[in-house]
Amino acid sequence: MYNQPEAVLEQYDLSVNQITKGRGVYICDTDRGMLLLTPFRGSKERAGFLRRMLEYLQAEGLVVEQIYRTKEEEVLAEDEAGAKYILKDMFAGSECSTRVREDMKAALELLAHFHILGGGCPIEIPEFLKNEKNTLLLLYEKHNRELVKVKNYVRSRKKKNEFERKFQEQYPHFIEHAKQSVEKLRECSGDEREYRLCHGDFNQHNVLKTKDGWRIVHFEDMNYNLPVLDLANFLRKMLEKNNWNEELGMSLIQSYTDVRPLSVSEYRQLYLILLFPEKFWKIANHYYNSHKAWLSGRDIEKLDKVVAQEEARNCFLENLFSFLS
């Protein structure tokens, strides 16, 4: 980030002792405690809603980061180049471990509490926060077209490298899952009554274990959508790290549903989201958009891992599907 954080912080009524550059943010030691100066991509209206929403969550007992106003009572601060920032609380703690079951369960229990509050929010949801209906379907249709594009490119290659040979071999299986997911999503768009405020980027990096308990952080991607999207995003990441352990996966879902039960419709949505072979698509998309003259060994390793985990993933999905029978 090319800016002067000191100049931005001068817009706030606080004393700064030290500024340290973190991962995409500035860590600020101030007379108000440890704060984060974070780039903000959205509008002034979005930042204002985010601040009000975080105040609501805090008032309802969910301890979350709060956003500070400038001396001019603005939610956003700008540097000389026009880049926008928010200043918010910083929680000291360790990220949710992808190896410790109790960490993962605690994260999902907290997510469920957040979703409950997100469904009863008294603050009017602005239109810019709402996703168009069938956004997920449109996204997966786009991903499918991208997979077909990669397949056609690989097929046109006369001399195929190791990645291309493996991709071509595995493509029929994974594209079948991708098509099934899209076809069923067309029939299952989701009940609009199930929409509520969602985190938008719920993963192990955004759940911290502090000395005072668990905290969700980084709400900047908050949106109004189906809560199973948050749940599915977290589950996929945890299960990829644990070879799609069937028992672990069902245990994690149970941790969430013990706090906020899922409807049959939501179970179906969750199944279809996880059915889509997102990791296979991501690897293929990275390969297609990279420099073809240089073959990434990392792409081959990732593809081999996805293939090796596929039997376990299928077993988990079959178990999850049994809930819909």
N, C-alpha and C positions, 0 to 999 in steps of 0.2 A: 504494500500500500504506500503510495507516494503522497504523503501529506504531512502536516505538522500537528500532531495530536495535542501538543501544548496549546496551540492557538485555538483549537476546537474547544478544549476544556475551559478556556478562559470565559466561554459563554455561560458557564455554570457557576453557581454560587457555592464554591467549595475550594478547599486548599489541597493542592496535589503535592505529595511527597516524592513519588517515583512513578515512572511509566515504563512498563516492560512490554515488548512486542510479543504477542502470543500467536496462536494459529488463526490468522485472519482477523484478529482483534487486538486491542490495546488493553493491557491489564493495568489498572490505575489504583495506586495506594493513596487514599485520600483521608481527609478528616471525617468522612462519612463511612469509612470502611473501604473494603476492596470492591471496586466497580469495574465494569467492562464497557469500553467504548467500541461499539460495534457498527460496521457499515450497514446501511439499511437501503434495500432496493426499492421499497414501495413508496407510495404517496404519503403526503401529510395526513390524509384522511385515514389511511390504513394504519399508520403509526398511532394516531389518536384512538382508534378503535382498539388496537392491541393494548394500549395503556389502560383503557377503561376495563377491558376484559380481564387483564391481569389483576387489577384492583378488585374486581368482582370475585375472582377465584380465591384471592387472599382473604376476602371478607367471609367467604363460605368455608374457610378452614383449610384450604389447599395452599400450602406455603409455596409461592412461586416468586420469581424475580420481578421487581418493580422497575418501571421506567421513570427516570428523573426529568423534570422540566428545566429549561434554561432560565436565565435571569429574566428573559422576555416572555416566560411562560409558554415557550414552544416545546413540543415533544421532540422535534428534529433539530439537529444542529448541522450546519454546513461549513465546509472548509472553503478556502479561497477558490478552489477549482470547481466548487459546486457539489462536491461529493457529500452525501447525507449520512448522518450517524444518529444512533440512539445511545444514551448512557443508562446502564441498568445494573442491578445488583449482581454480584458474583458469589456463587456458592463454592466453597472449598470441599472437595471430596473426590472419591474415585469413581470411575465409570462402571456401569453395570457389567459384571463379568459374564462373558459368553460361555464360561466353563462351570460357573457355580449356579446350580439349579435355584437355590433360594434367592439369589440376586434377580434372576430372570422372572421368577414368580412375583417377587415384590414389585418389579417394574410394571408387570401387567395388572396387578391389583391397583396400583396407582393410576395407570392409564384408564382403567374402568371407572374409578372415582372421577377422574377428569371428564370422561365422556358423560357421566351422569349429570355433572354440573353443566357441561356444554349443551345438554339437552333441555335444561331448565333456565337458561340464561335470560334474564329480564331485559337485557340490552337488545335493541333492534339490530338484526343482522343486516349490514349494508349489502347492496347488490354486488359490489365488486368482490365480495368475499365468497360469493356463491359460485359454484362450478355449474356449467351447463349440464342438463340431464344427459346421461349416457357418456359422460366424459371418459370413463374407464373403457367402455366399449370402443369408442373412437381411438383411444390410445392403443389398445391391443390390435385393432384393425390396422393401424399404422405400423405397428411392430411386425405384424404378419407380412405386410407388403415389403418391409425391409428384409425379412428373412428370405422371401422369395427372390428379392433382388440379389442377395448374397449367393443364394443357390444358383441363380442363372449365371452370375459372374464366375463362380467356381467351375461350373459345368463347361464354360467357354474356354477355360484354361487348358491348353494342350499338355503342358508339363506342370503337374500339380505338386505343390510342396506337401510336407507332412501334415500341416494344419488343414489344408484344403482336402486332402484325402480323408482325414478323420471327420471333418465337418460333413462331407458328402455322404459318408457312411452312416452318420447319426441323424442326418437331417429328416428322413422320413418319419422316424419315431417322434421327434420333438415337434415337428410341424403338425403332426396329428393331434397332439395335446393342445397346441396353440389354436388350431381350428376348432376343436371341441369347446375350448374355453370361450372363444368368440361367439360360436353358434348358440351356446347356452346363455351367454350374457345378453344376447338379443332378446331372449325370452324372459330375462330376469333383470330388469333395469333398476330394481330397488324401490321400495316404498318411500315416497317423499317424507312421510312421517318419521322415518328412521334417520333422516339427515340431522346432523348436529355439528357443533364445533369440533374440529379435529386438529391434532397437533400439526400434521402435514409432513413431519420428518422424524417420526418416532423410531429411534434406534438406540443401541447401547451407548452411543456417545452422548446422547441427550438425556440420560437418566443417571443421576449422581447419588452415591451413598455418602452422606455427610455425617458428622458427629451427632446431628440432631434428627437424622432420619433421611428417607429417600426424597429426592427432588427432581421434577421434570424441568428442563431448561431449554432455552432457544425456541421460543414460540413464533419466530418471525414468519414461518411458513403456514401459520394457522389458517384454516379454511373451513368452509361449511360443506360437509360431505358425508359419506357413509363411514361410520366409525370403524367398520371392519377393515377399511383401508389401512388405518393405523395399526390395527391388530395384525393384519396379514404381513405388513412390512416388517414388523418386529419378529414375528414368527419365522418368516423366511430367513432372515439374517441369523437368528439363533439356531435354526435347524441346519442351515448350510454349514455352520461352525461345528455341528454335532452329528454329522452324517445322517441327517433326517431321522434321528432317533424317534421311533414311533411313540414309545411310552412317554418320553420327554415332551413331545409335541402335544399330546392329549392332556398331559398334566399342566402344561402352560395355558392351554385353552381353558381348562377347568379353573385355574387361578383367576382368570378374567371373568368367567361366567359366574363364579361364586359371588362376585360383587355386582356384576351387571349381566344378567342372563341374555343370551342371544335368541332371537326369534328363528323360526325355520327358514325364513327368507334370508336372514343374516348368515346362518350356517351355509346356505347355498351360495351366497355371494363370497363368503370366505373360501369355500371349496374351489370355486371357479377362478378366483384370484390366484390361489396357490397352484392350481392346475396349470396355469400359463407358465411355460418354461422361461421365466425371465432371465435367469442366469445364462442359459444357452443363447438367448437373443442378445444379451449384453456383450457376450464374448464375440459373437458373430458381427455385431455392429461395430465393435472396437476394431476388429480385424479389417472390416471393409473400409473404415474411415482412416486407417493408418497407412503408413508408407509400405506399399506392397513389395518393394524391392528388398525390404529387410523384414525377415520373419521373426516375430517375437516368440521366444521360447516360453515366455510367461503365458501367452495365449494358449499354447499347446498344453501347458501344465493345467491351466484353468479348465480347458475343455476335457482333459482326461479326468479331472476331479468330478466334473458334472456328470460325466458318463458313469464313473465308478459309484456315484451316489444315487443313480437313477432307480435302481431296484428298491432301495430304502425309501426314496421319495414316493414311489408308487404304493408301497405298503402303507405309508402314512396317509396318503390320499384316499386309499381304499377304506381305511378305518374312519377317516373323517366323513367320507361319503355315506358310511353306514348310518350316520346320524340323520340322514335325509330319507332313509327307507321307511 
